[in-house]
Amino acid sequence: MTKKSKIIVEIETNENNVPESIHWTAEDGGVKGAKAKAMILAFWDESEQNAMRIDLWDKEMTVDDMKKFFHQTLLTMADSFERATGEHNVAEDLRDYCYHFADKMGILPPQS
């Protein structure tokens, strides 16, 4: 037996097609109308052997928050890559780069 699930993304834009608000729903995950400031959605096109993606952020997204968003997204990609491929060493390399990225962007948490 198969099951279908939906993830719904709603984007409200201004007259210049700049996102004003982003909301998403994934009822199977218990999410309904959650607000987001930015999103990255990627799909793998097997026939073209190409990644297709949608990157959006609302007009209120700050540069500092964007830096944190990218840092955290890169870290989760390292985790997903390791789970999908078993390539622990390469995933650790990516995590090392994430530390370097955070250091360069000045977003590392203060050391206690």
C-alpha positions as CSV (number, residue, x, y, z in Angstrom):
1,M,0.0,0.0,0.0
2,T,1.3,3.5,-0.9
3,K,0.7,6.7,0.8
4,K,0.8,10.2,-0.6
5,S,1.9,13.2,1.4
6,K,1.9,16.9,0.5
7,I,4.2,19.7,1.4
8,I,2.6,23.0,0.5
9,V,4.6,26.2,0.2
10,E,2.8,29.5,-0.1
11,I,4.6,32.6,-1.2
12,E,3.0,36.1,-1.1
13,T,4.8,38.6,-3.3
14,N,4.6,42.3,-3.9
15,E,4.1,44.1,-7.2
16,N,7.7,43.4,-8.1
17,N,7.5,39.7,-7.3
18,V,9.6,40.1,-4.2
19,P,8.5,37.7,-1.5
20,E,6.6,39.4,1.3
21,S,5.9,36.2,3.2
22,I,6.6,32.5,3.1
23,H,4.4,29.9,4.8
24,W,4.6,26.1,4.6
25,T,2.4,23.2,5.6
26,A,3.3,19.5,6.0
27,E,0.4,18.1,7.8
28,D,2.0,14.6,8.1
29,G,4.8,16.3,10.1
30,G,2.4,18.3,12.2
31,V,3.3,21.6,10.5
32,K,0.4,23.9,9.4
33,G,1.0,27.4,8.0
34,A,4.4,27.8,9.6
35,K,6.1,31.1,8.8
36,A,9.6,31.1,7.2
37,K,11.9,33.9,6.3
38,A,13.8,31.9,3.6
39,M,13.8,28.5,1.9
40,I,15.9,26.4,-0.3
41,L,14.1,23.6,-2.2
42,A,16.1,21.2,-4.4
43,F,15.1,18.4,-6.7
44,W,17.2,15.9,-8.6
45,D,16.3,15.5,-12.3
46,E,17.6,12.1,-13.1
47,S,17.1,12.4,-16.8
48,E,19.1,15.6,-17.0
49,Q,21.5,14.6,-14.2
50,N,21.0,18.0,-12.8
51,A,19.9,19.6,-9.5
52,M,17.0,22.0,-9.8
53,R,16.3,24.4,-7.0
54,I,14.2,27.3,-5.8
55,D,15.9,29.8,-3.4
56,L,13.6,32.4,-1.9
57,W,13.8,34.8,1.0
58,D,11.5,37.5,2.1
59,K,12.4,41.2,1.9
60,E,12.9,41.4,5.7
61,M,15.5,38.6,5.8
62,T,18.7,40.2,7.3
63,V,22.2,39.5,6.0
64,D,23.2,38.1,9.4
65,D,20.2,35.7,9.4
66,M,21.1,34.6,5.8
67,K,24.6,33.8,6.9
68,K,23.2,31.6,9.7
69,F,20.7,30.0,7.4
70,F,23.3,29.0,4.9
71,H,25.6,27.7,7.6
72,Q,22.9,25.6,9.2
73,T,21.8,24.4,5.7
74,L,25.3,23.3,4.8
75,L,25.6,21.4,8.1
76,T,22.4,19.6,7.5
77,M,23.5,18.8,4.0
78,A,26.7,17.1,5.5
79,D,24.5,15.0,7.7
80,S,22.1,14.0,4.9
81,F,25.1,13.3,2.6
82,E,26.6,11.0,5.2
83,R,23.3,9.1,5.8
84,A,22.7,8.7,2.1
85,T,26.2,7.6,1.0
86,G,28.0,6.4,4.2
87,E,30.9,8.7,3.2
88,H,31.9,9.7,6.8
89,N,35.2,11.3,5.9
90,V,33.8,13.5,3.1
91,A,30.9,14.5,5.4
92,E,33.5,15.5,8.1
93,D,35.4,17.5,5.4
94,L,32.2,19.4,4.7
95,R,31.6,20.0,8.4
96,D,35.1,21.3,8.7
97,Y,34.3,23.7,5.9
98,C,31.1,24.8,7.7
99,Y,33.3,25.7,10.7
100,H,35.6,27.8,8.4
101,F,32.5,29.4,6.8
102,A,31.0,30.3,10.2
103,D,34.4,31.7,11.3
104,K,34.8,33.8,8.2
105,M,31.2,35.1,8.5
106,G,31.6,35.9,12.2
107,I,28.7,33.7,13.3
108,L,30.5,31.3,15.5
109,P,29.0,31.2,19.0
110,P,31.3,32.8,21.7
111,Q,33.6,30.3,23.4
112,S,32.9,29.9,27.1
